[in-house]
């Protein structure tokens, strides 16, 4: 009789531990997916702002066609990029660089800097950049937690058997880590 109670207690402990591990894996996986969707929302928000910004600048800086075309090309590349951290990283870094050149260009046009529509778009884009940075950080923190969970004992046994795989971080491209050369 004692053996039966001991076996029953062990079985209950194993089942409860399995349920807790499984639920933890599901929560971590869902948090990573939610964090990625937040990055995606903010990147799409930024992509939606770019055409309005370009149109506003066009009226003032008609002979700066190369800069405007670079912004448009970078936006189109970001729109067409695969919906993965690695796929989105490079095109969005290029877009950030093109937008920086566009804002630097605005310094040459005092009437553009005074345009309320341009200022509002610039402020909105700056706020969106902050949201993108926060979303990237939250995503990477979620991936760290998830990857730690699926690689830790004993959860790794269950994670491997259920097909959970390590997620990739959202990393900046090498070109984004270099300091740009600014000339006046």
HELIX and SHEET records of a PDB file:
HELIX    1   1 UNK A    2  UNK A   58  1                                  57    
HELIX    2   2 UNK A   65  UNK A   80  1                                  16    
HELIX    3   3 UNK A   85  UNK A  106  1                                  22    
HELIX    4   4 UNK A  110  UNK A  113  1                                   4    
HELIX    5   5 UNK A  116  UNK A  151  1                                  36    
HELIX    6   6 UNK A  155  UNK A  161  1                                   7    
HELIX    7   7 UNK A  174  UNK A  177  5                                   4    
END                                                                             
